[in-house]
């Protein structure tokens, strides 16, 4: 069974072309970061990318326009905006959900919105090693399509080793849902991708993808190809 590769890119003028390069190189799903001035879940690389995007004028409306442009380039690829609740509060929860859907979003991630809050908002839920079994069950019951496993306690960013907490989190999540489990935060190298995919159904890569994207579409494609190869090596027959 093919393991899913999710690549995170910050919204910016070059993002549609970068997203297309990533998908051509083997990414299955693209998260589009909507920049926020106080991204509590994000480490320094994604914070800097958000600051650049804001300086380029990437506010919520502009990000939705960019989402539509990316959708035009990638008509079949799942595209998932990742944002924070303060942006949706300012823009309007229902308005954002409707306009994101119209622009081509297949789901939504709101990094700081707890499971159980705003249950009417269709979104992918996140759980972490510190989540209780009750919280994992609640998130799994309300998640949209797959459950996002945050492998570490802390912010996004590359780590030297895969989190040892992932195996236990996968085990607890599997008892709560039959939906796919994708692991993210702290996965950056092909070796870590391979190890994570032996436990989970897919991986999410952000920080290192952004670092590659800063060097251009060709560098991003080469990085994504290295991850795709590692994941395909971890795949097992269905």
C-alpha positions in Angstrom: 0.0 0.0 0.0 1.4 3.4 -1.0 2.4 5.6 1.9 1.0 9.2 1.7 3.5 12.0 1.4 2.1 15.4 2.6 4.2 18.5 1.9 3.7 21.8 3.6 4.3 25.1 1.8 3.8 28.6 3.0 1.4 30.7 0.8 3.3 33.1 -1.4 3.5 34.2 -5.1 5.7 31.3 -6.0 3.7 28.6 -4.2 1.5 27.3 -7.0 4.6 26.5 -9.1 6.3 25.0 -6.1 3.2 22.9 -5.3 3.1 21.6 -8.8 6.8 20.7 -8.7 6.3 18.8 -5.4 3.4 16.8 -6.7 5.2 16.0 -9.9 8.0 14.7 -7.7 5.8 12.4 -5.6 3.8 14.4 -3.1 0.2 13.2 -2.6 -1.2 16.1 -0.7 -0.2 19.7 -0.2 -0.8 21.8 2.9 -0.9 25.5 2.2 0.1 27.6 5.2 -1.8 30.8 5.7 0.6 33.1 7.5 -0.1 34.3 11.0 1.9 36.7 13.1 1.9 34.5 16.2 2.1 30.9 15.0 2.4 29.0 18.3 2.8 25.6 16.8 5.6 26.6 14.4 9.4 26.7 14.8 11.8 29.3 13.4 11.8 28.3 9.8 8.1 28.4 9.3 7.9 31.5 11.4 10.3 33.3 9.1 8.4 32.0 6.1 5.2 33.5 7.6 6.9 36.8 8.2 8.0 36.9 4.5 4.6 36.0 3.3 3.0 38.7 5.4 5.5 41.2 4.1 4.5 40.2 0.6 0.9 41.0 1.4 -0.4 37.4 1.9 -3.5 38.1 3.9 -6.4 35.7 4.1 -8.1 36.9 0.9 -4.9 36.7 -1.0 -4.2 33.2 0.3 -7.6 32.1 -0.8 -6.9 33.5 -4.3 -3.6 31.6 -4.3 -5.4 28.4 -3.2 -7.6 28.8 -6.3 -4.6 29.3 -8.5 -2.9 26.2 -7.1 -6.1 24.2 -7.6 -6.2 25.2 -11.3 -2.7 23.8 -11.6 -3.4 20.6 -9.6 -7.1 19.7 -10.3 -6.8 16.2 -8.6 -4.4 16.8 -5.7 -5.9 17.3 -2.2 -5.1 20.8 -1.0 -5.4 21.7 2.7 -5.1 25.2 4.1 -3.4 25.2 7.5 -4.2 28.2 9.7 -5.0 29.5 13.1 -8.3 30.2 14.8 -7.6 34.0 15.2 -7.5 34.4 11.4 -10.8 32.6 11.0 -12.3 34.6 13.9 -11.3 37.8 12.1 -12.4 36.6 8.7 -15.6 34.8 9.8 -15.7 31.1 10.4 -18.5 30.3 8.0 -17.3 32.7 5.4 -13.8 31.2 5.4 -15.1 27.6 5.2 -17.3 28.5 2.3 -14.7 30.5 0.4 -12.0 27.9 1.0 -14.2 25.2 -0.4 -15.1 27.3 -3.4 -11.3 28.0 -4.0 -10.6 24.3 -4.0 -9.7 23.2 -0.5 -10.4 19.6 0.2 -10.3 20.1 4.0 -8.8 22.4 6.6 -6.3 22.3 9.5 -6.7 24.8 12.4 -3.6 24.2 14.4 -4.8 25.7 17.7 -8.5 24.7 17.7 -9.1 21.9 20.2 -11.0 18.8 19.2 -14.7 19.3 20.2 -14.6 23.1 19.6 -16.7 24.2 16.6 -17.7 20.7 15.6 -19.6 22.1 12.6 -16.2 23.1 11.0 -15.1 20.2 8.7 -11.3 19.8 9.4 -8.4 17.5 10.1 -7.8 17.0 13.8 -4.4 16.8 15.5 -3.3 14.7 18.4 0.0 14.6 20.3 1.8 12.2 22.6 0.4 14.2 25.5 -3.2 13.7 24.3 -5.3 11.5 26.6 -7.0 8.4 25.2 -10.3 10.3 25.6 -9.0 13.2 23.6 -7.7 10.9 20.9 -11.1 9.3 20.6 -12.8 12.7 20.4 -10.4 13.9 17.7 -10.7 10.7 15.7 -14.5 10.8 15.8 -14.5 14.4 14.4 -11.6 14.3 12.0 -12.0 14.7 8.3 -10.5 11.9 6.3 -7.3 11.3 8.3 -5.8 12.0 11.8 -2.7 14.1 12.1 -0.3 12.7 14.6 2.1 15.3 16.1 5.1 13.3 16.9 6.7 15.6 19.5 5.7 18.0 22.2 6.8 21.4 21.0 6.9 23.3 17.7 7.6 22.3 14.2 11.2 21.9 13.0 13.8 19.3 12.0 15.1 16.9 14.7 18.2 14.6 14.8 16.1 11.5 15.4 12.5 10.4 15.0 10.5 10.8 18.1 10.4 7.7 20.2 6.9 8.7 21.3 5.4 8.0 17.8 5.0 4.2 18.2 2.9 4.6 21.3 0.8 7.3 19.8 0.2 5.3 16.7 -0.9 2.3 18.8 -3.3 4.4 20.8 -4.7 6.1 17.7 -5.2 2.8 15.9 -7.4 1.7 18.8 -9.5 4.8 18.3 -10.0 4.8 14.6 -9.6 2.9 11.3 -8.9 6.2 9.4 -5.4 6.8 8.0 -2.8 8.2 10.4 -0.2 10.7 9.1 2.7 11.7 11.3 4.2 15.1 11.2 6.5 17.6 13.2 10.2 16.6 13.4 10.4 14.5 10.2 13.0 15.8 7.8 15.3 13.2 6.4 14.5 10.2 4.1 15.7 7.9 7.0 13.2 9.5 9.4 10.5 9.4 6.7 11.1 5.6 6.2 11.0 4.9 9.9 7.8 6.9 10.5 6.1 5.3 7.5 6.8 1.8 9.0 4.5 2.9 11.8 2.0 5.4 10.3 0.1 5.5 7.0 1.9 8.6 5.8 4.1 11.6 6.8 3.8 15.3 6.8 7.0 17.3 6.1 7.1 21.1 6.6 10.3 22.7 7.8 12.7 20.9 5.5 10.4 21.2 2.5 10.3 25.0 3.1 14.1 25.1 3.3 14.3 23.2 0.0 11.7 25.5 -1.6 13.7 28.5 -0.7 16.3 27.2 -3.2 13.6 26.9 -6.0 11.3 24.3 -7.5 14.1 22.1 -8.7 15.6 21.7 -5.3 12.2 21.1 -3.8 11.5 18.4 -6.4 14.8 16.7 -5.6 14.0 16.7 -1.9 10.5 15.4 -2.4 11.8 12.6 -4.7 14.2 11.5 -1.9 11.2 11.3 0.5 9.1 9.4 -2.0 11.8 6.9 -2.5 12.1 6.4 1.3 8.4 6.0 1.7 8.1 3.5 -1.2 10.8 1.5 0.5 8.6 1.4 3.6 5.5 0.4 1.9 4.1 -3.1 2.4 1.6 -5.1 0.3 -2.1 -4.3 1.0 
